[in-house]
Amino acid sequence: MTDSSFDVRFDAGQADSRWQAAWEQARCFEADSASTRPKSYVLEMFPYPSGRIHIGHVRNYTMGDVLARYKKLNGFEVLHPMGWDAFGMPAENAAMEKGVHPAGWTYDNIATMKRQLKQLGFALDWSREIATCDASYYGHEQALFLNLYQAGLVYRRESAVNWDPVDQTVLANEQVVDGRGWRSGALVEKRKLNQWFLKITHFAQDLLDGLATLDTWPEKVRLMQENWIGKSQGLEFSFDLSNGDTLPVYTTRPDTIFGASFVAVAPDHPLAQGVAAVNCDAANFIALCKKGGTTAAELETAEKLGFDTGIGAKHPFTGEYLPVYIANFVLMEYGTGAIMAVPGHDQRDFDFATKYGLPITRVIAASAGAADAPLAEAEAGDGICVNSGFLDGMSVADAKAEVIRRIEAEGRGTGKTVWRLRDWGISRQRYWGTPIPFIHCNACGVVPVPKADLPVALPEDVDFSVPGNPLDRHPTWKHVDCPQCGKAGRRETDTLDTFVNSSWYFLRFASQPADKPFDQAEVAQWLPVEQYIGGIEHAILHLLYARFWTRALAHVGLIEVKEPFASLFTQGMVTHETYSRRDGPREIYFSPPEVDRSSGGAVLREDGQPVQIGKVIKMSKSKKNVVDPEDIIADYGADAVRWFMLSDSPPERDLPWSEAGIEGCARFVQRLWRLFGQVGMGGAGADAENDIALDRKLHQTIAAVASDIEALSFNKAVARIYELTGAIEKASPSASRSNAIRQLIVLVSPMMPHLAEEAWSQFRLGLVAEASWPKVDPALLVEDEVTVAVQVKGKLRDTLTVAKGLPSAELEALALASEKVQRSLDGAQVRKVIVVPDRLVNIVA
């Protein structure tokens, strides 16, 4: 008998809040480390508390939630936590702009976003919630930092840094985009400051080797990390200079040495500084370079500029003197800070040589006959050596080995491996971050804060009325006695890069003792994270740092695991078309709620006048093509929103938002609701053959949906559920149909948990969130019928549904008996019949 409550529409507004409260009261999703069940750790990258969740958050967390719920249904003890990456410049900027305290702004945002996330019914363990700006978190981070310091993995030195003049802080290379600060947009400057560093280079080879073990990571991410680590084999040797000095250079392409037409040094190279000391024009050029780009990526695209020092560098084989330039595209931090420039086979060198009229010689070609082929641009491809003296005709590999052999034999240099990866500068000159736990003493030097005195907490009474670091000008906080000699000292006023906060948070989620960062035995039960989900934009910054931090903690004996994330998935973005109107030189954008699309075009609701429909692009506040998840939840319910996030697009691709799409999902919610009310309807006149077909469809779907969820192919799982729903709706009332409906409730519960709980409650069997995934009958996964194509003269004329394995003679007889086949033959004589069992009958006439 159908439940009378199913006679009305499913009320998402009522059901969502009711079942969210029920899960919380039952503590359904709190992970128990002491459980004997197999462990599964599902984690999405935790958000920055900017104020409100966006649709991208919804997609990301829905994917993780489906997997976490599915794992729980399959008997796993699931850890699926949530927290907040809460330090950083936006809070400090808000403090300056709005006159609020960063902590108040941050915790208000956390409260709002937590409420919004709960509206979506995510199966999160809120008992383990952390905020990185809480002293109970960053105090443990300070203790870990001291552990790494004691192991020699932390040091301090003067270094050229990327300085953001607006945010008044140092930026990592990766935080400089097109020469500008990634948050402020200000042009970045070069400065020299005493900075704290983490020895990530100590693990360069291990980080590189580890990528080969991450076979369930996207290949694109692994390649990005491999390139960033940047291991290269080459030659370091010295040029004899015309002024009597020598100049060490490093090259990865010794095979191209006969194509060298100039030598270039970095602006802060000692040779450049020496020239600048006696040449005002050189000094001015170096000053100009300091205002330009600061990262390797930026220097690749910037205009190549140089200053001729007037010094010559003697070619080791030809004896020719090559001009030595100070060049803005050479980095002191890479190799020796000086390069042998080969314009024919390096685009930076090509651009520079073209600008300054320097020779460009081809020394690598596809064949000897192409030795004089002109070069329209640098060619970095493989081939053989040409125009290269004793190297002519050699392969690139052989030529490299020969040049290295000769240089080493002459005592001029040696083959050498270098890395693009640089130690991680983690000093930031700002307030809203983890205080670096050191004290400066005139007598003792730099002294670590005793662990008993941790956390070094941020002072609350800070002044943001002027730019710069409030900690540096605080009247009392920075003044403290030296823990070694007791004399007056000064706290370190730099704070840690916020990427340190996110480099170990997954460990604190797994274990949260009060007296230490984590318990090693408890961490071992959960780590590595089974499935990590987040954006491709974190491929280098966060993911590489987290891999390093995990290795560093293993190095000091605090954990045993080295790779933090066993499997990684990078989801696509949610996109939306833009709406705009030209107002003179300005383009004015409008948000989706301001635009009426009902007529097929687009008009502004306010004045009824047309607006331009733009491209479908990533949602952004500046283009106003943002959909507020809270409004959509209010209109359609959490389950319709979740279903839309999983439908249509493969999860690794972008998902275009559409009003029609979310409306279709809402209709399917109601369609399922009506179907779920038909459990137990009478089975009079049931068709046994149809029952078997439905049972087979059910079990095939159970197995396929399980496989799809484990592969994160949610759009495929959604399609299979649509198919099963249609099959059940067409089936006659029977026990098999009732059973299929009942199992369908469990199947959709990871995706539509509120709807599933409401329907499951009719059985009074507890919560569907704590039920079991349906068991599969292997016998029902095997098809006992097949569809065979029947062709006449090579064209499809009919299909036959027959028993699997039907003998060829019987299959041929059925095909020839087909009315469609006989009409197609039209009396023609059959000359030959070709039978492919279970697949095809081809009739030749």
N, C-alpha and C positions, 0 to 999 in steps of 0.2 A: 504494500500500500504506500502510495506517495504521501509524504509529510505535507500537511496543509500550508506550512510556512513557505514551501517552494512555489505556491501559487502566486506569490507577489514577487516583484523585482528584488534582486539582491541589493541590499542597502549597504554600500561600502562605507559610508560615513559612520554608520552604527557598528558594523562588524569590525572594521579596522581597529578602532580604539579598544573595543571589547577584547579582542584576541591578543592585542599587544599587551594589555594589562594582565591577561591570563598567563601569557608566556613569562612575563616578569615575575608574577606571583609564584609560579611554579619553578622559577630559576632554571628554565629549560636550557639556556645556552651558556651557563657557567661551566667552564672546563674544570675537570677534576684531575689534577696531576697524579693522584693516588690510584686512579682507576686502572683496572687490569685490562681494559679494552685497548685495542690497537689505537695509536695516537695519530691524529691528522691535524696539521697546523695550516690553516688557510688565512692568508693575510693580503689585504689591499694596502697600497701605500697610504699612510695616514695623511689627512689634509692639513693645510695651513688654515687656521681659524680666521678667515678674512671677513666673515660677517654672515654669509648665507651660502648654503650649498647650491651648486649649479647642476645642470643636467649631466655634465660630464661625471660629476661625483655619483649621480644616480646610476649611470650605466656601469661604472667601475664597481661600485659596491653591490649592485644587483648580481653581477656575474659571480663575485666571490660568495655572495649569500646563497645562490643556487647550489654551488659546489659544497659549501659548508652544510647546508640542510640535507643534501643528498648523502654526504658522508655520515651524518648522524643517523639517517634512516638505515644505513648499511652497517650500523653497529660500531662505528668509530667514536672514540672520545675526541671531540673536536674542539680545538682552540681557534676562535675567530674573534679577535679583540679589536678595540678601537681606541684611538687616542688622538693627540693633537701636536703637530709640529709647530710649536707656538712662539718660539723666539724669532726675531728678524726685524728688518727695517720698516715694514709697513706699520707695525705698532708704534715704533719710535717716530715715524713720520706723522702718524695720527696724533701723537702726543704734542708734537710741535704745531701742527695745523689747527687742532681742535681744543688744545688746552686740557687734555685728559691724560691720565697716567696710562702707560702701556699695559700694565697689568689689568686695570679696570676694563680697558678697551678689549683686551684679549679674552678675558673671562666672560665678558658680556657676549662676545661673538661665539665662544664655545657653547654657552647656554643655548643660544639661538640655533646653532647648527646641530647640536645634539637633539634638540626637540624636533627639528626637521628630519633628521635621520631616523628617529624613532617612528615618525609618521609612515615610513616606508616598510616598517615591520622587519628590519634586518635582524638576523639571528646573531646578534653581537653579545660578547661577554663584557658587559659594562662594568662588572666588578673589577676588571683589570685596567680600567681606563687610566691613561696617563696624559699629562701635559708636560712638555719638555721645559716649560718656563717655571714649573713648580720646583722649589728647592729640594723636595723629597726625590726628585728625579735628577736634577743637575748636580746635586751634592754627590751622588753616586758616580756621575760622569767625571767629576773632579777627582774622585778616588781612582777611577780607571786611568785617567790621564797621568796621575802620579805614578801608577804602576808602569806605564809605558815609559815615563821619564826615567824611572829607576832601571829599566831595562835598556836604556840608551836609545830609545826610539823617539825621543823628544829632544829638541835642541833649539838654541836661539842664536841668530846671527843677523848681521846687516844684509839687507837684500833690496834689490830693485823691485818695486811693487807697483801694482795698478792702483792708482789713487782716484777715488770718486770725489770730486770737489764739492758736489752737492750733498751727498750722504756722508761726506767726511769720513770715509772708511776705506780700507784696503779691500780689493776684490780679487778672487781667484781668476786665473786666465779664463776659465770656463764661464765666469760671470760677466765677461766683457763681450758684448755683442755689437759687431760693426763699430768697434772703437768706443762704445758707450756703455755706461753702467747698466746692468740688466734691469735694475729697479728704477733708478732716477732718470736714465736716458742722457745723462751728462757725458760730455767728452772726457775720457779717462786720461789721466796724466801719469807720467813715470816719476817715482820718488824713491829715495833710499831710506829705509827705516829698519830699526831692530825688530825682528819678527820671530815668532815661535813657529817651529816646523815639526811636522810628523814625518818620519823616515819611511814614506811609502816606497821609495826606490829600493829599500832593503828587500822588498818582496816582489820586485819587478818580474823576475823570471818565474816565480811561483804564481803570481797573478796571471801571467801569460800562459803558463802550462795548465793552470786550472781551467781556462776557457775550453780546453779540449774535453774536459769531463762534463761540461754543461750542455749535454746534447739535447735537452728539452728547453733550452733558451732559444729565442729567435736568432737566426744566423746573422741578421743585420746588427743586433746588439753586440754579439760576440765580435764581429768584425770592427765595429766602432771602438770597442775597448782595445782590441788588438792594435789598431792604428794609433790609439791614444798612448798606449804603452810604448809603441814605436821602437821595437828592437831592430837595429840595423848593423850589418857587418861592413866594415870599411877599412880605411887606411888613415892613420895619423902620421904626418911627416912635417918637416920644416923646410920652408923656403929660405934661402939666403937673401937678405935684403941689401939694397944698394947703399944703405947707411951703415952697414957693418953688423946689423943685428940679424937675428933669425926670427921667423914667424911660423909657429906651429899651426897647421890647419888639419881639419878632419873632412874626409870625403867618403860617401857611400859608393861612389862610382869612380874608383881608380882607373877603370878601363877607359875612361874618357879623358885622361890626363893630357893627351895631345890636342884636345879641343879647348883647353883653358886659355882665355884671352885676357882675364884680369883676376885680381884677388880683392876680396872685400872683407872689412872688419866691422864689428858692431860699434855703435857710437860710444859705448862705455868700455871698449877694449883699451888696454893700456897704451897700445900704439896710437889709437885715436886721441886719447887724453894727452899723450905727449905732444902730438901735433897741435892740438888745441891750445896748449900752454904757450905756444910761441906764434900762433896764427889765429887772429881774431875771427877770420871768416870761417875757419874750422870750428871754433868755439860756438859761433852763431848757428852753424849747421847742426851741431850736436844738440843745441838748445831746441831747435826746430823739431828734431827727431823725437825729443822727449814729449812733445805735444801731440804726437801722432799715435797710431795704433800700438798696442802693447802685447797682443797675443800673436802666436804663430799664424792662426787663421786670419786675423786682421791684416797682418803684414803681407799675406799672400795676395790680398786684393787691393791693397793700397798702392798708390803711384810709387814706383821705385825711384828713389832719389839717392844721389851720391856726391861725395866730395873727393876730388883727386888730391892725395896727400903729397904727390910729387916723388914718392918713394917707389922703387921698382923691386919686384920679387923675381929671382932667377929661376927659370923653369929647370927642374932637376934633370931633364933629358935633352932638351934643345939648347939650353943655355940662354935662351931669350929672356929679356926682362919684361915682366908683365906689370902694368900699372896697379898700384894699391889704392883702393878707394875706401872711404868710410861710407857705409851704406845703411839706409834705414830699414832694410828688410833682413838684416843679419842679427841673430839673437846671441847675446853673450852667454846665455844659459844653455845653449846647445853646442855640443862639441867643444871647440876651443874658442868660440866667438869669432872665428875667421874662416873664410871659405875659399876654395879654388872654384872659380866661376866658369862654367862651360855653357855658353849661350845656346849652342846647337841642340842641347839635350836637357835643358832645365828652363821652364818658362819664365821664372823670375829673372834668371840671368839673361834670357833672350830679350825681355822687356827692357832691362837695364842697358844691355849692350846696344839695343836699337836707339834708345834715348841719347846715349852718349857717343854713338858712332864707333863702337868697338868691334873688332873682328868677330864673325860668327862662322865657325867651321864645322862641317859635318864630319864626325868621327865614328858614327855608327850608321850602317846602312843595311838594307835587306840583302844586298849582294854587292860584289865588287864593282859591277857595272853601274851601280847607283851612287858611287862615291861622290860624284859632282852634282847630284840632284839638288836643286835649290831648296832652301828651308823657309817656308812661309811662317812657321812657328816652330817652337821647340818640339823635338820628337823624342819621347821617353821610351819608345819600344825597344824590343830585342833585335838582334841581328849580328853582323860581324863587324870587326874593326876596319876602318878605312882611314886614309890620310893620317896614319898613326905610326909611321916608322916600323919598328920591330914588332909591333902588335898587328900589323895588317893581316887580314884573313882569319884572325883568331875569333872564337866566340867570346861573348861578354864574360862568361864565367872564367874561361881560360885566361883572358886578358887581365881580369882582376887579380887572379892568382900570380900571374907573371909580374905585374907591376909591384905587387906587395913583396914578391920574392926579391926583386932587384933593389927596391928601396931598403928592405931589411938587410940585404947583403952589403949595401954601401953604408949601413949604420945611420941612415937618414930618418928612419921611422919604423913603425910596426903596424901590423894588422890589429884591428881593435873593434870591439863591440861597444856601441853606445845606445842610449835609450832616450826616447823623446820624453818619457815620463819624468817629472820633476817632483822633488819633495813637496809635500802639501803645506803651504803657508796658511796657518789657521788663526793668525792674529786679526782681530777686527776692532777698530777704534769706535766702539759704540756701547751704549748702555744695555740694551735689551738682548742679552746673550749670557752664556755661562761665564762667570768670572774665572780667569785663568789663575789657578791656586798657587801663586808664587809671591814672595816678598823680596823687595830690593833693599839691600843693606850696604851702606858705604864700606863697612868693615868685612862682611862675609860674602858679598856679592849677591847672586840670585839664589834664594833659599826656598825650597818647597814648603808649603803650609803643612804642618803636622796633620795627619789624617784625623786625629782626635778633634781637630778644630774645624773640620768640614761639617756642613757646607759653608763655603764662603758665600754668604747670601748677598744679593743685590740690595743696596739701600733703597728705601722707598721715597725718601725726601730728595728728589732730584729736580734740577732746573733745566728745562728744554728751551728757554727763551733765546738762547744763542746757539749757533751751529757748533758742531764738535762733540766730543765725548763728555757727557756729564760726570762720568766717574773721575775723569782727569782733574776736574775743578771742584769736586766735592770737598767741603771744608773739613770733614772728619773721617769719612769712611776709609780713605786711602792711607791714613796715618795709623801705623801699627808698629809695635815693637818687633824686632827681629827674633824669631824663635830660637836662634842659636846663641847670640850674644846678649840679647836683651836690650840693645841700643835701638834708637828710633829708626824705623824703616818705612818703606812705602809699598803699599799693595800694587801688584800688577793691575793696571787699569784697562788693558786690552781684554776683550772677551773672545770666546771661541767662535769660529765659523759655525753657522747653524747646521751645516752638513755633518758636523760631529754629532749633534743631537740625534740625527736620523741614521747614524752609522751603527747604532747598537740598540735601538728602541725595541726591536724584535726580541732581543734577549730579556729585556725587562718585562715585556708582555708575558714571556714564558715563565718567569720566576720573579717574585716580588718580596723578598725578605726585607725587613726594616733595617737590618744592621749591615747589609752589603748589597752591591748592585744586583746580584742574582746568586742562586744556588747552583753549583756546577752540575750536581746530579739531576736536579729538576730540569735544567736546560737541556741536558742530554736526552731526556725523554721526548722533547718536542722538536729540537733542531736536527737537521735543517728544516726551514719552512717548506712544507710540501708543495704549496702553490702560492706564488707571489704574483700580484696583479697590479699593473700601473702603467703610466704613460711612457712612450718611447723617449720623451724629452729628458728622462732621468738615466738614459743609457750609460752616460759617462759619469756625471757628477755623483749622484747618490749611489748607484749600483757599484761603481768601482770603489768608492770610499767605504761602503759597507763590506765589500769583499776584503779590502785591506784591514779594516778595523777587526773583523773576525779573525783574520790571520794573526794580527798583532796580539789579540787576547789569547789565542792559542799559543803563541810564542812565549808568553809570560806564564803559561800554565793555568789560565783561568777557565778555559773551555777546551774541548777536544776537536770540535768541528772546525773546518777551514772555509767551506763554502756555505754561506748563510741561506741561500735560496736554491733548493733542488730544482725547481721548475719555475720559469718566468713566462708570464703572458703580458704582452703589451696591447692594450685595447685601442681601438680607433676612437676618434672624437665624435661628438654629436654636432651636426651641422644644421644650418638654417639659411634660407635665402634672406637677402637684405632688402630693405625698403628705403628709398631715399628720394630727395627732390633737390634740384639745383637752385641755389639762391645766390645769384651772381657768381663769384669765384668759389663759394662754399658749397659743400655737399652736406645737406642736412639729413640725418638718418632718423627713422621712426621704428618703434618697437612693434612686434607682431600684434599685441592687443590694440594698437592705435590704427591698424589697417584692416579694412574689410576686403576679404578675398572671395566673397560668395558669388560674385558675378563672373569669376574666371580671371578678371584683371585684378587690379589693386587700387583702391581709393582710400584716402585718409578719412576716417570716420568723422573727424572734426569739421571738415569743410566739403567732403564729397568729391574732392578733386583728385585726379590720378597721381599716383606715385610710381617711381621706377622700380621694377622688380629686378634685383641684382643677382649675382651668383650665389650659389649655395656654398657657404664657407663656414669655418669654425666659428662657433658662437663667441662673440666678444662684446664687452660693454661699450667700446668705442663705436661699433657698428650697430649697436642696439638690437641685434638679432638674437636676443637671449630669451629663453623661455623659463619662467619661474616655476621650479618643480612644485612649490607649495600650492600655487594656483591650479596646476594640473591635477595634483592629488585631490584638491577640494572638488574639482569638477568631475573627475572620472574615477577616483579611488586609487589606492596604492597598487592594487593588483593589475589594473589596466596599464598603469605606468610601467610597472616591472615587466609585464608581458611585451609591451612595445619595445623596451630596451633590449629584449632578447630576440625579437622577431626580425625577419627579412635579412638584414645585413649580417655577414659573418662578423664575429665580434672583433676581429683584428682590423676590420675596415671601418671607415667613417659611416655614421648612421645619420641620414638626412631626417630631420624632424618634420612631421607633417600632421596637420590637424586631422586630416582624413584617416591617417594611420592610427592615431590614438583613439579616435572614435570607433574604428573597426575593432580595436582591442577591447574597448568597453562593451561592444555588442557581443563579442565572443565570451566575455565574462558572464553575461546574462544567459547566453546560449548554454554554457556549461551548467549554470545554476538550474535552469529548467531540466536539463538532462540528469543532474545529480538527484533531483527529486523523484526520479523514476525507479530508484532501487526498490526491488521487491514487488514490482508490478506483475500481475498474473502471467503465467506461462502457458495458458491454454493454446493448443494448436501450434506449439513450438516445433520448428523444423530442425531435426537432429543434424542434418547436413550443414545447414546454415550455422548451427551452434558450433560445430567443429571449425568452420571457417572463421567465425568470430573469435573463438578461443585461440586459434593460430595467430590471427592478427593481433590479439591482445599480447600474447607472449613474445611475439616478434617485436612489438613496439616497446615492451618493457625492457628487453635486451638492448634494443637499438638506442632508446632514450638514455639508458645507463651509460652506454658506450659514448654517446654524444656529449653527455654532461662531463664525463671524465676527460674527454678531449677538448672541453670548453667550446664545443660546436653547438652553441645554444640555439642558433637559428635552425639547425637540422632537427634538434629535439622538438622545437616548436612545430615544425612542419609535420613531424610524425604524430604529434598529439592532435593536430588538426585532422589528419587522416583517420586516426582511431576514433575520434569523436564522430566523424561522418559515418564510419562503419557501424558504430553502436546505434546511431540514430536510425539507420536503415534496417537494422536487425529487428526481427519479431520479438515480442516479449517472451522471456525465458529466464531460467536460472543462469544460463551463460551470460545473457545480456546484463542481468543484475550484477553479476560478479564483475563483469567488465567495467560497469559504471563505478562500482566500489573501488576497483583497482585504479581506475582513472583518477579518482580523487587523490590517491596517494601519489600517482605519477605527476600531477600538476602542483602538488603541495610545495615543492621547492621554489616554484616560479610564482604561484598565486597562493601564498600561505593563508591569507585571511579567508578567501573563498573556500579553500579546502577545509579549514577548521570549522567553518560554519556548516558545511555539508557533512563533515565527519561526525559532528556532534549528535546527529540523529541516531548514531549507533551506540552512543554512550560507552565508548571504549577508551576514553581519555583523549589526549591531544594527538592529532595527526603528526605534529612535530616530533613526537616521541614514538611513533609507530615504526613499522619495519617496511623497507622497500619490498615490493612484491617479488615472490620467488618465480623463477622461470622454469618451465618444463622443457627440457632440451628436446624432447620428442616433437614438441609443437613448433620448434624452430625450423624443422625440416619440411620443405614443401613436398606434398604428395601429388600435386598437380602442376603441370607446366603449360605455358601457352606456346603453341607451335605456329610459326608463320608458314603460309602456303603461297608459293609463287607460281605463276604461269608465264612462261617466256620471260622470266626475270623480273616480273612485276608482282607486287603483293596483291593477292585477290581475296584472301580469307585468313582467318586465324582459328585455330582449334584449341580448346581447353581439354586436355587429356590426362590420363594417369601417367605419372612420371615413370619412365622406363618402358613405355609401351613398345612392343616389338615393331620393327620397321615395316613388316608386311601389313600389320593392322593399321599403322599410321598412314601408309600409302593408300590403303583401301578407303579410310575415312576421308582423306584429302580428295580422292577421285570422286567420292560420293557427294561432295559439297555442291550445292546448287550454284553458288557463285563461281566455282571452278568450271562447272559444266557450261554456264553461260559464257564464260570467258573463252573456253575452248571452241564453242560454237560449231561442234561436229568435227573439229580437226583431230587427226590421229595423234595419239600420244606416242612419241618415239622413245622417251626415256624418262624415268623418275629417279631423282636423287634425294635420298633421305638422310638428314643429319639428326640422329635421335635426340629427342627432347627440345629440338631447336627449329628445324626447317624441313619442309618438303618442297622441292623445286621440280616442276613438271615442264618437260621440254616437248613441244608439239611441232 
